[in-house]
């Protein structure tokens, strides 16, 4: 597990993780979410899932879906609520570790290589 405390778009964050032979984090349980959240306290940070292929179906880098665990806060994912495309998953370290969908071009911190 590794936290890179730099700001990057989701595409650049994933590319950085790949150069380290990792991917953006895949979080598959509440204990794992708590570990990642403890690394990103106070920061919104990229996780590895995206619904860019099929809206509403988030997939981790290995192609698996969120079946079995997610931590979206109430009302999300909402794809920007009609205000713009939001296809990439973040953990809200500034909001207790809840998840949200955000525009992939935003810049956030990110977590590489965490598999639960």
Secondary structure, DSSP 8 states (H G I E B T S, - for coil): -EEEEEEE-HHHHHHHHHHTT--B-B--SHHHHHHHHHHSTT-EEEEEEE-SSSTT--B-TTS-B-TT---B-TT---GGGGTS---EEEEETTTTTEEEEE-TTS-EEEEES-B-
